[in-house]
Amino acid sequence: MKRNGTNKLIFGLLLSLFIASCQPGGGNHGANHHEAEHTGRLYTCPMHPDIVKNQPGTCPICGMTLVPQHVPGTETSIDSSLQHLLKPVNEQVVSDIATIRVITGMQITSVPVQGIINYDLRNKRSISSRVSGRIEKLYIRYNYQPVKKGQLIMEVYSADLAAAQRELLFLSKQQNNYGLLTKAKERLMLLGLTEKNIRSVIESGEIMYRIPVYSSSDGLIIETASVYDNDNTPSPAGMLNQNDMTGMATPQLKTNKINTDNSNNPIMLREGQYVNAGNSMFTVIDNRQLIAEFYFTPDIASHIHEKQSILFNTVDNPGKMYNGSIGLVQPVFNNEVPFSIARAYLPHTDLAPGQLITGNIPLVSTGKWIPQQAIYHTGNQAIVFKKENNVFVPKYVKTGTTSGNMTEVLDSIDNWILATNAAYLVDSESYIKAAKNNSN
């Protein structure tokens, strides 16, 4: 009897322990609830912040586990060794890309430049009438008409010339007027008559009402009003548009450039017009002397000097090379854009005025050089990635000339460690926030 009571007691205890162990979290629920009330911590859903409870659990909307709500002043301290990794991604890049250093030395550069063939204006000659009068006969019909030295250009009627010839005829018939006769001849010669014309007037006794005007040299004759053109000069090389590589606006050069576009155009001067003594009416240009005009940006022009050789070819025949020597370097400032013109004189060539040419001029530059791949261009600015504390930080730099695959850097970056490929570190969908280089 006593044995049966003991067995029932043991069975009851085991059943109680089994039931207690089957309740999940039953042993800690009270403790957790007590801890939540003691600490005052609240729990919220990461997807639904408006769900806030004072004890752990699940979100009634999405079923996610509630997480402790952030309490100001309870932030976890950050390890200072990781501080350099916590900046925005557009200010630095974490990468194990290969690095390089700046190379200091001399580079020989072949710089391509653009230009145009033009007339040599040093050999131009002006034609004017020595007397005031009316154009009776004009033998020039169009601009750039070939003329020879001594060729008759036009005939001018002058009342002053007729009066001077009458005075000459009167004095030639008088005796003992040698001095006055000599003065009359000199006056006619100043008015444009030759000694042969004066003898003809005295011998025939007839007045020449038309004074001839002759060409003073061989070449192409151009009306003075059409000689210069200030609107058709090509833009300087390396100085592309502001939206292109160099960031400099294309200037319209206003210099003494012959307007070859007026070739074969009829002249504006007409028979019957009146001209004044000494006024230039035509200009004769020696077409045997040509020049090649090249246009340089300021960074290249500083390396150009007189008597420097330059090889060039025409755009329509790139296989044939020409050699020239620079005879003049002229700085020009136009439309707030500085550049320079280099002129190479080309005597006796088969080139034609107006031909576009491309030249290659060797430059020897000493400076700091880095590969072109190490530079990333954003419009008219250049960026390199400098390694700082195991990350790469974008920096603005100023660049100069390019030699092969090397680019000159004008800033002082001798001790910098740079990424070899800047484009590799750039995200096409991000904006690069680079820092200015204050090393200078």
C-alpha positions as CSV (number, residue, x, y, z in Angstrom):
1,M,0.0,0.0,0.0
2,K,2.8,2.4,0.9
3,R,4.7,1.3,-2.2
4,N,1.8,2.3,-4.5
5,G,1.6,5.8,-2.9
6,T,5.3,6.4,-3.5
7,N,5.0,5.4,-7.2
8,K,2.1,7.8,-7.7
9,L,4.1,10.7,-6.1
10,I,7.1,10.0,-8.4
11,F,4.9,9.8,-11.5
12,G,3.2,13.2,-10.6
13,L,6.6,14.9,-10.3
14,L,7.8,13.6,-13.6
15,L,4.6,14.7,-15.3
16,S,4.9,18.2,-13.9
17,L,8.6,18.5,-15.1
18,F,7.6,17.3,-18.6
19,I,4.7,19.8,-18.9
20,A,7.0,22.7,-17.7
21,S,9.7,21.8,-20.3
22,C,7.2,21.8,-23.1
23,Q,6.4,25.5,-22.7
24,P,8.8,27.5,-25.1
25,G,10.5,30.4,-23.4
26,G,8.4,29.9,-20.4
27,G,11.4,30.1,-18.1
28,N,12.8,33.3,-19.5
29,H,9.6,35.2,-20.4
30,G,9.3,36.7,-17.0
31,A,12.9,37.6,-16.9
32,N,12.8,39.3,-20.3
33,H,9.6,41.2,-19.4
34,H,11.2,42.3,-16.2
35,E,14.4,43.4,-18.0
36,A,12.3,45.4,-20.6
37,E,10.5,47.2,-17.9
38,H,13.7,47.8,-16.0
39,T,15.7,49.2,-19.0
40,G,12.8,50.9,-20.8
41,R,13.9,49.6,-24.2
42,L,11.4,49.6,-27.0
43,Y,11.3,47.3,-30.0
44,T,10.3,48.3,-33.6
45,C,10.0,46.7,-37.0
46,P,12.7,47.6,-39.5
47,M,10.2,47.8,-42.3
48,H,7.4,49.4,-40.4
49,P,8.8,52.0,-37.9
50,D,5.4,52.9,-36.6
51,I,5.1,49.4,-35.0
52,V,6.6,49.9,-31.5
53,K,6.4,47.5,-28.6
54,N,8.0,47.3,-25.1
55,Q,9.0,43.7,-25.5
56,P,10.6,41.5,-28.2
57,G,8.3,39.8,-30.7
58,T,7.3,39.8,-34.4
59,C,5.7,42.5,-36.6
60,P,2.0,42.0,-37.0
61,I,2.2,43.3,-40.5
62,C,5.1,41.6,-42.2
63,G,6.1,39.0,-39.5
64,M,9.7,40.3,-39.2
65,T,11.5,40.0,-35.9
66,L,11.4,43.3,-33.9
67,V,14.7,44.9,-33.2
68,P,15.7,47.3,-30.4
69,Q,14.8,50.9,-31.2
70,H,17.8,53.3,-31.5
71,V,18.3,55.4,-28.4
72,P,20.4,58.6,-28.8
73,G,23.7,58.4,-26.9
74,T,24.1,54.7,-27.2
75,E,26.1,54.6,-30.4
76,T,29.0,52.2,-30.8
77,S,32.4,53.8,-30.8
78,I,34.2,53.6,-34.2
79,D,37.7,52.2,-34.5
80,S,40.0,55.0,-35.6
81,S,41.8,52.7,-38.0
82,L,38.6,52.4,-40.0
83,Q,37.8,56.1,-40.1
84,H,39.3,56.6,-43.6
85,L,36.9,54.0,-45.0
86,L,33.7,55.7,-43.9
87,K,33.7,58.7,-46.3
88,P,31.3,59.0,-49.3
89,V,32.1,56.9,-52.3
90,N,32.4,59.9,-54.6
91,E,35.2,61.3,-52.4
92,Q,37.4,58.2,-52.3
93,V,37.8,54.7,-53.7
94,V,39.0,51.5,-52.0
95,S,41.0,49.5,-54.4
96,D,44.1,47.3,-54.8
97,I,44.9,48.7,-58.2
98,A,48.6,49.1,-59.2
99,T,50.2,52.5,-58.4
100,I,52.9,54.6,-60.0
101,R,55.0,57.7,-59.1
102,V,55.7,60.8,-61.1
103,I,58.6,60.6,-63.6
104,T,60.8,63.6,-63.8
105,G,62.9,64.1,-67.0
106,M,63.0,65.2,-70.6
107,Q,60.6,64.1,-73.3
108,I,60.8,64.8,-77.0
109,T,57.3,65.6,-78.3
110,S,55.9,65.7,-81.8
111,V,53.0,68.1,-81.6
112,P,50.4,68.2,-84.5
113,V,49.4,71.7,-85.4
114,Q,46.9,73.1,-88.0
115,G,47.6,75.9,-90.5
116,I,47.0,77.4,-93.9
117,I,49.0,78.4,-97.0
118,N,48.9,82.1,-97.6
119,Y,50.6,84.8,-99.7
120,D,53.8,86.5,-98.4
121,L,52.7,90.1,-97.9
122,R,56.3,91.3,-97.5
123,N,56.5,91.5,-101.3
124,K,53.3,93.3,-102.1
125,R,53.3,96.5,-104.2
126,S,50.7,99.3,-104.2
127,I,49.4,100.9,-107.4
128,S,48.1,104.5,-107.3
129,S,47.4,107.4,-109.6
130,R,49.8,110.3,-109.4
131,V,47.2,112.7,-110.5
132,S,43.5,113.3,-109.6
133,G,41.1,112.7,-112.4
134,R,38.6,110.4,-114.1
135,I,39.3,106.8,-115.1
136,E,38.9,106.8,-118.9
137,K,40.1,103.2,-119.6
138,L,40.4,100.2,-117.2
139,Y,42.2,97.1,-118.3
140,I,41.7,95.0,-115.1
141,R,38.5,93.0,-114.9
142,Y,38.8,90.7,-111.8
143,N,40.8,90.1,-108.7
144,Y,43.9,87.9,-108.8
145,Q,44.3,88.7,-112.5
146,P,48.0,87.9,-113.4
147,V,50.0,91.0,-114.5
148,K,53.6,91.7,-115.6
149,K,55.8,94.5,-114.6
150,G,55.2,97.5,-116.9
151,Q,51.8,96.2,-118.0
152,L,49.2,99.0,-118.6
153,I,46.6,99.0,-115.8
154,M,44.4,102.0,-116.6
155,E,44.3,105.4,-118.2
156,V,43.3,108.5,-116.2
157,Y,42.2,111.9,-117.6
158,S,43.4,114.9,-115.6
159,A,42.8,118.6,-116.2
160,D,45.9,119.4,-114.2
161,L,48.0,117.2,-116.5
162,A,46.6,118.8,-119.6
163,A,47.4,122.3,-118.2
164,A,50.9,121.3,-117.4
165,Q,51.4,120.0,-121.0
166,R,50.2,123.2,-122.5
167,E,52.7,125.1,-120.3
168,L,55.4,122.7,-121.6
169,L,54.5,123.3,-125.2
170,F,54.5,127.1,-124.7
171,L,57.9,127.1,-123.0
172,S,59.4,124.7,-125.6
173,K,58.6,127.3,-128.3
174,Q,60.3,130.2,-126.4
175,Q,64.0,131.0,-126.6
176,N,66.3,131.2,-123.6
177,N,63.8,129.5,-121.3
178,Y,65.9,126.4,-120.6
179,G,65.4,126.7,-116.8
180,L,61.7,127.1,-117.0
181,L,61.5,124.3,-119.5
182,T,63.4,122.0,-117.3
183,K,61.0,122.8,-114.4
184,A,58.0,122.1,-116.6
185,K,59.5,118.6,-117.6
186,E,60.1,117.8,-113.9
187,R,56.5,118.7,-113.0
188,L,55.2,116.4,-115.7
189,M,57.4,113.6,-114.6
190,L,56.1,114.0,-111.1
191,L,52.6,113.7,-112.5
192,G,53.4,110.4,-114.0
193,L,54.7,111.0,-117.5
194,T,57.9,109.4,-118.7
195,E,60.7,111.1,-120.6
196,K,59.5,109.3,-123.7
197,N,56.0,110.7,-123.2
198,I,57.4,114.2,-122.7
199,R,59.5,114.0,-125.9
200,S,56.5,112.8,-127.8
201,V,54.4,115.7,-126.6
202,I,57.1,118.3,-127.6
203,E,57.8,116.6,-131.0
204,S,54.1,116.2,-131.9
205,G,52.8,119.3,-130.3
206,E,49.7,117.3,-129.1
207,I,48.6,117.1,-125.5
208,M,48.2,113.7,-123.9
209,Y,44.8,113.8,-122.1
210,R,45.1,110.3,-120.7
211,I,48.0,109.4,-118.3
212,P,48.8,105.7,-118.3
213,V,49.2,103.8,-115.0
214,Y,51.5,100.7,-115.1
215,S,52.1,97.7,-112.9
216,S,55.1,98.1,-110.7
217,S,55.9,94.3,-110.5
218,D,55.0,90.8,-111.6
219,G,52.3,88.9,-109.7
220,L,48.5,88.9,-109.0
221,I,46.7,92.2,-108.9
222,I,43.9,92.7,-106.3
223,E,41.7,95.6,-105.7
224,T,42.7,97.4,-102.5
225,A,39.2,97.3,-101.1
226,S,39.3,93.4,-101.3
227,V,42.9,92.9,-100.2
228,Y,42.3,92.1,-96.5
229,D,39.8,89.8,-95.0
230,N,39.3,89.8,-91.3
231,D,36.8,87.0,-91.0
232,N,38.2,83.9,-92.6
233,T,41.2,82.8,-90.6
234,P,41.2,79.2,-89.3
235,S,41.2,78.6,-85.6
236,P,44.5,77.9,-83.9
237,A,45.6,74.3,-83.4
238,G,45.3,72.8,-79.8
239,M,42.9,75.7,-79.2
240,L,39.7,73.8,-80.0
241,N,36.4,75.1,-79.0
242,Q,35.5,75.6,-75.3
243,N,33.5,72.5,-75.5
244,D,36.4,70.5,-76.9
245,M,39.7,69.5,-75.4
246,T,41.5,72.7,-74.5
247,G,38.7,74.7,-73.1
248,M,39.5,77.8,-75.2
249,A,37.0,79.5,-77.4
250,T,37.8,79.5,-81.1
251,P,38.9,83.0,-82.0
252,Q,38.4,84.8,-85.2
253,L,41.8,86.3,-86.0
254,K,41.9,89.8,-87.4
255,T,45.2,90.2,-89.1
256,N,46.5,91.0,-92.5
257,K,45.3,87.9,-94.2
258,I,44.7,87.9,-98.0
259,N,41.1,87.0,-98.8
260,T,41.6,84.2,-101.3
261,D,37.8,83.7,-101.4
262,N,37.6,86.8,-103.7
263,S,39.6,85.0,-106.4
264,N,38.1,85.8,-109.9
265,N,35.5,88.1,-108.4
266,P,34.9,91.2,-110.5
267,I,36.5,94.4,-109.2
268,M,34.3,97.3,-108.0
269,L,36.3,100.0,-109.7
270,R,34.6,101.2,-112.9
271,E,35.4,103.4,-115.8
272,G,34.2,107.0,-115.3
273,Q,34.9,107.0,-111.6
274,Y,37.1,109.8,-110.2
275,V,40.3,109.0,-108.3
276,N,42.5,111.1,-106.0
277,A,46.2,111.5,-106.4
278,G,48.1,109.1,-104.1
279,N,45.1,106.9,-103.2
280,S,46.0,103.2,-103.5
281,M,43.7,101.5,-106.0
282,F,45.4,98.1,-106.6
283,T,47.9,95.8,-104.8
284,V,50.2,93.5,-106.7
285,I,51.3,90.4,-104.7
286,D,54.2,88.2,-105.7
287,N,52.6,84.8,-106.1
288,R,56.0,83.1,-106.2
289,Q,56.5,83.7,-102.5
290,L,54.2,81.8,-100.1
291,I,54.1,81.3,-96.3
292,A,52.7,78.6,-94.1
293,E,50.9,80.0,-91.1
294,F,50.5,77.7,-88.0
295,Y,48.5,78.4,-84.9
296,F,49.6,77.5,-81.4
297,T,48.1,77.6,-77.9
298,P,50.2,79.4,-75.3
299,D,51.6,76.3,-73.7
300,I,53.0,75.2,-77.0
301,A,54.0,78.6,-78.2
302,S,56.5,79.0,-75.3
303,H,58.6,76.3,-76.9
304,I,58.5,77.7,-80.5
305,H,61.4,79.9,-81.7
306,E,62.6,81.4,-84.9
307,K,64.6,79.2,-87.4
308,Q,63.0,76.1,-85.9
309,S,62.2,73.4,-88.5
310,I,58.7,72.1,-89.0
311,L,57.4,69.3,-91.2
312,F,54.0,69.6,-92.7
313,N,51.7,68.1,-95.3
314,T,48.5,69.2,-97.0
315,V,45.1,67.8,-96.0
316,D,44.4,66.7,-99.5
317,N,47.7,65.0,-100.0
318,P,49.0,63.7,-96.6
319,G,51.6,61.5,-98.2
320,K,53.8,64.3,-99.4
321,M,55.8,66.1,-96.8
322,Y,57.2,69.6,-96.9
323,N,59.9,71.2,-94.7
324,G,59.9,74.8,-93.5
325,S,61.7,77.0,-91.2
326,I,59.9,79.4,-88.8
327,G,60.7,83.0,-89.6
328,L,58.3,84.8,-87.3
329,V,56.4,84.0,-84.1
330,Q,53.6,86.6,-83.5
331,P,51.6,86.6,-80.2
332,V,47.9,87.4,-80.7
333,F,45.2,88.1,-78.2
334,N,41.7,88.0,-79.8
335,N,38.3,87.7,-78.2
336,E,40.0,87.3,-74.8
337,V,41.8,84.2,-76.1
338,P,45.6,84.3,-76.3
339,F,47.5,82.3,-78.9
340,S,50.4,82.7,-81.3
341,I,51.0,82.5,-85.1
342,A,54.2,81.0,-86.5
343,R,55.0,81.8,-90.1
344,A,57.3,79.6,-92.2
345,Y,58.5,81.2,-95.5
346,L,58.2,78.8,-98.5
347,P,59.9,80.2,-101.6
348,H,59.2,78.4,-105.0
349,T,56.8,75.6,-103.9
350,D,54.0,73.9,-105.7
351,L,51.6,74.7,-102.9
352,A,48.6,77.0,-103.5
353,P,47.2,79.7,-101.3
354,G,44.3,78.7,-99.2
355,Q,45.4,75.0,-98.8
356,L,44.9,73.6,-95.3
357,I,47.9,72.0,-93.8
358,T,48.9,69.9,-90.8
359,G,52.3,70.3,-89.3
360,N,54.4,68.3,-86.8
361,I,56.8,70.3,-84.8
362,P,59.3,68.6,-82.4
363,L,59.4,69.9,-78.9
364,V,61.8,69.1,-76.1
365,S,60.2,69.5,-72.7
366,T,61.6,68.9,-69.2
367,G,59.1,68.4,-66.5
368,K,57.0,65.9,-64.5
369,W,55.3,63.1,-66.5
370,I,52.6,60.5,-65.8
371,P,50.8,58.0,-68.2
372,Q,47.7,59.3,-69.9
373,Q,45.7,56.4,-68.3
374,A,46.4,57.9,-64.9
375,I,44.5,61.0,-65.8
376,Y,40.7,61.2,-66.0
377,H,39.3,64.2,-67.9
378,T,36.0,65.8,-66.8
379,G,35.4,68.4,-69.4
380,N,38.3,70.9,-69.3
381,Q,39.6,69.6,-65.9
382,A,42.0,66.7,-65.2
383,I,41.8,64.4,-62.2
384,V,44.2,61.9,-60.7
385,F,43.7,59.4,-57.9
386,K,46.2,59.9,-55.1
387,K,46.7,57.1,-52.6
388,E,46.1,58.2,-49.0
389,N,45.8,55.7,-46.0
390,N,45.1,52.7,-48.3
391,V,42.4,54.5,-50.3
392,F,42.5,56.6,-53.5
393,V,41.3,60.2,-53.3
394,P,40.6,62.2,-56.5
395,K,42.7,65.4,-56.9
396,Y,42.6,68.1,-59.6
397,V,45.8,68.7,-61.5
398,K,47.0,71.0,-64.3
399,T,48.4,69.3,-67.4
400,G,50.7,70.5,-70.1
401,T,51.9,68.9,-73.3
402,T,51.5,65.3,-74.3
403,S,54.4,63.1,-75.6
404,G,53.3,59.7,-76.8
405,N,51.4,58.1,-74.0
406,M,52.9,60.5,-71.3
407,T,51.3,63.7,-70.2
408,E,53.1,66.6,-68.5
409,V,51.8,67.6,-65.1
410,L,52.4,71.3,-64.1
411,D,51.6,70.9,-60.4
412,S,54.1,69.8,-57.7
413,I,53.1,66.1,-57.1
414,D,56.6,64.6,-56.9
415,N,55.8,62.6,-53.7
416,W,52.4,61.4,-54.7
417,I,51.5,57.8,-55.3
418,L,48.9,57.6,-58.1
419,A,46.6,54.9,-59.5
420,T,47.8,53.7,-62.9
421,N,44.3,53.7,-64.4
422,A,42.0,56.5,-63.3
423,A,39.1,55.5,-65.5
424,Y,39.1,52.1,-63.7
425,L,38.2,53.8,-60.4
426,V,35.4,55.9,-61.8
427,D,31.7,54.8,-61.6
428,S,29.9,56.1,-64.7
429,E,26.8,56.8,-62.6
430,S,28.5,58.8,-59.8
431,Y,29.8,62.3,-59.5
432,I,33.4,62.7,-58.7
433,K,34.1,65.1,-55.8
434,A,37.7,65.9,-56.2
435,A,39.9,68.2,-54.0
436,K,42.0,71.0,-55.3
437,N,45.7,70.6,-55.3
438,N,47.2,73.1,-53.0
439,S,50.7,71.7,-53.2
440,N,52.0,74.8,-55.0
